[in-house]
Structures are given as structure tokens and as C-alpha cells.
Amino acid sequence: MTESNAVDAAITSRRSVRGFRPDPVPTATIRDLLALAGRAPSGSNIQPWKVHVVTGAALARLTDALSAAHESDTPEAREYEYYPVTWREPYLGRRRALGWQLYGLAGIAKGDTAGAKRQMGRNFTFFGAPVGLVFTIDRDLEQGSWLDYGMFLQTLMLAARGRGLDTCPQAAIASYPGVVRGQLGIPESEMVVCGMALGFADPEEPANRLRAEREPVESYAVFHEG
């Protein structure tokens, strides 16, 4: 496989995996992936990303605390708005289509609020992955650094695919920043951006059959020529 084909394969095979095998990921592999991700571009090379790698007993404590908050209906305390405050088309339709695809695979019928809550709760166990990653950023950094952060996260996910690993980026982890901060000793000067599950996909997990549709280039690109 040529270098360009290998990159293409990593991009096209990347997906949000929602069920992992328990097989551990060597610490050396995680370090290699983070080093590769650290090659992502950032404005003036300020490299705004900070990563907490959570495994073993520490991961169990974190998932227990997050799951308890979710199960007790503790109000979410996200420190930034991830989604639009007011939804509109075409974004609302895309979101609904993905949600019903996922719920259908998970056997959750329309109106099954308990089932939907259960599925949402799986976020807080990192979908059974052996590695949970939590990403933070200094509060005094601006929007440009958040753009840089997105490139870092994407580079990490593609690097994982290159090693035969899968991921699921998780905005849900930022829903309980106080819980995360308390478990991992994160200072108040840092904001919880998101989490990410890392490991080997479980082929028996129904949700892993989900393939999110993408818009054609013509729907979002304008070519200015001549």
C-alpha cells in the first residue's frame, strides 16, 4: 500500500466505535500515538492540548463517578456550548437521522426514554474501552486554540487507525467537569474539552455497525475558477 493509500484508508476507516474489547493497549503504544498527534499544527506552535490518560483502577473510579452522576440525574454542568443553543435545519435533521440509526441498532424504540438514557450512560464507561482519554485546555486561550485542538484530536484518531486501534471522541465526558476534575486532579485553570475512548472495537457490538452518512462535496464546497 502506498503512503497516500494508507492515509486514505485511515481516514475512511475511522468511525466512532461504541463497544470495545477489554484487551489492554500498551502504554508505549499510547505514548507513540500522542507523540504523533503532537505533530498536529497549531497557531504560532503554542500546542494548547493537555491529555489525561486513564487506565486500570483509575479508569474504574472515573467511570463509576461519572455513571453515578448520570444515573442520579445530576444536572449537567458543561463549561461551554458544544451544540447550537437553538437547532435548525439542516443540522437538526442530520442529528436526528444519526440518533435513530444508532437507537435502531441498539434496539431502542421511539419513546423508550429508559433505553435512551441507558445508551447515553455508556458514554460514561468509555464504552468498555481499556483506555479513557480526557482532554483539557487552559481557560485563557481563545477560539483559535480550540481549532488547533480539533486538528490534534483528528490526528490522534487517524494515528490510532494506523495501529489497528479504534476510538470514539466523546463530548459527553465534558458534561460533568466537576466529577472529572475531582477524579483526575485537574486544576480550575483548565477546562475539560472532551473525552475519547481508545481500544480495539468489539465486532459483536450492534452499535458498531453504524456508518454515519456524509454530505457530498457539492453540498458544502464552492469552486471559484477563472
FENKA-V964670 format. One record per residue. N is the residue number from 1. RES is the residue in one letter. NEAR is the number of other ideal C-beta (glycine too) atoms within 10 Angstrom. Layout:
n->{N	N}
res->{RES	RES}
near->{NEAR	NEAR}
This chain:
n->{1	2	3	4	5	6	7	8	9	10	11	12	13	14	15	16	17	18	19	20	21	22	23	24	25	26	27	28	29	30	31	32	33	34	35	36	37	38	39	40	41	42	43	44	45	46	47	48	49	50	51	52	53	54	55	56	57	58	59	60	61	62	63	64	65	66	67	68	69	70	71	72	73	74	75	76	77	78	79	80	81	82	83	84	85	86	87	88	89	90	91	92	93	94	95	96	97	98	99	100	101	102	103	104	105	106	107	108	109	110	111	112	113	114	115	116	117	118	119	120	121	122	123	124	125	126	127	128	129	130	131	132	133	134	135	136	137	138	139	140	141	142	143	144	145	146	147	148	149	150	151	152	153	154	155	156	157	158	159	160	161	162	163	164	165	166	167	168	169	170	171	172	173	174	175	176	177	178	179	180	181	182	183	184	185	186	187	188	189	190	191	192	193	194	195	196	197	198	199	200	201	202	203	204	205	206	207	208	209	210	211	212	213	214	215	216	217	218	219	220	221	222	223	224	225	226}
res->{M	T	E	S	N	A	V	D	A	A	I	T	S	R	R	S	V	R	G	F	R	P	D	P	V	P	T	A	T	I	R	D	L	L	A	L	A	G	R	A	P	S	G	S	N	I	Q	P	W	K	V	H	V	V	T	G	A	A	L	A	R	L	T	D	A	L	S	A	A	H	E	S	D	T	P	E	A	R	E	Y	E	Y	Y	P	V	T	W	R	E	P	Y	L	G	R	R	R	A	L	G	W	Q	L	Y	G	L	A	G	I	A	K	G	D	T	A	G	A	K	R	Q	M	G	R	N	F	T	F	F	G	A	P	V	G	L	V	F	T	I	D	R	D	L	E	Q	G	S	W	L	D	Y	G	M	F	L	Q	T	L	M	L	A	A	R	G	R	G	L	D	T	C	P	Q	A	A	I	A	S	Y	P	G	V	V	R	G	Q	L	G	I	P	E	S	E	M	V	V	C	G	M	A	L	G	F	A	D	P	E	E	P	A	N	R	L	R	A	E	R	E	P	V	E	S	Y	A	V	F	H	E	G}
near->{8	7	7	8	9	12	14	12	14	16	12	9	12	15	16	19	22	25	21	26	16	10	10	13	20	8	11	8	16	19	11	13	25	17	10	16	20	14	11	18	11	17	12	7	7	12	16	19	21	14	18	19	17	21	17	10	8	14	18	13	13	24	19	13	17	25	16	13	19	22	12	7	8	14	7	12	12	15	12	12	7	11	10	10	5	6	11	8	7	9	11	12	11	14	13	11	12	14	13	12	16	19	17	15	16	19	11	19	9	8	7	14	8	8	14	17	13	14	19	12	14	20	21	25	19	26	23	16	30	18	24	27	25	25	23	24	18	13	11	8	15	9	7	13	17	14	13	22	22	12	15	21	21	15	18	23	24	19	20	24	19	15	13	10	21	25	26	25	19	22	14	20	25	22	24	23	22	14	21	22	17	12	20	16	7	18	9	8	9	17	20	24	25	17	26	22	26	26	25	17	20	20	9	8	19	14	21	20	11	17	8	11	8	9	10	7	8	8	8	8	8	5	6	4	3	2}
